[in-house]
């Protein structure tokens, strides 16, 4: 059952066109919050503005009762936000590199000592945890991620962010272009995270998907 309000967006307008215009909504702790809309509704732009990829023209982001400044993805990560982007191949994976690298890249600071030396044993242990718990089908963790199926690539991206232990997970079309089995596993992962008190905001073009897994749905049209 969703708890108290954890994230409040007030008057959020993005700087560059196509703009998000005066967005207002609240999301609760442990809630799966859906965002629906047709092509051009600017759902992706909304997530990118919250996450600091897009510059904000005006508006307030209140998180856990405190107004916060998110001007870059680094700021967002520091506050416990994570974003799984819509275009997996363009902005999600490092396709020339291994599954190991793709899993570890967002959490490198956790594996470094004060001299910047990486603890590969801890990294390997965490990556095997993702592989086992998300049932990532890959010959080894050294396999190039581009040789995996779309569903398994998506699981690696989700696993990457799970290792950062985010409080707010922003998902942009998380099940696009993957098979039914992998879709079900991703839905289950979202539900399990919400039960643990994590907050999930999910953009989807599939209305049955939103009706099936979300607690509430926000509808966007032309940036509003």
Secondary structure, DSSP 8 states (H G I E B T S, - for coil): ---SEEEEEEEEEESSSS---SEEEEEETT-EEEEE--TTS-HHHHHHHHHTSS-EEEEEEEETTEEE---SHHHHHHTTEEEE-S-IIIII--TTSBHHHHHHGGGHHHHB-TT--B-HHHHHHHHHHHHHHTT---S-TTSBGGGS-HHHHHHHHHHHHHTTT-SEEEEESTTTT--HHHHHHHHHHHHHHHHTT-EEEEE-S-HHHHHHH-SEEEE-STT-
